[in-house]
Amino acid sequence: MPSAEDHASLRRALEISLRLGLVALIATWCFQIARPFLRPIA
């Protein structure tokens, strides 16, 4: 049976991975939106 400490660390790892995934998704989305405006500059 997992201890409370194991449960807390697993929950924290899940929360961190979820937040990192959301940040990556938002960054990709922002880049897709900005791409037409960046193309004439580059």
Secondary structure as GFF3:
##gff-version 3
##sequence-region A 1 42
A	DSSP	alpha_helix	4	38	.	.	.	ID=ss1
###
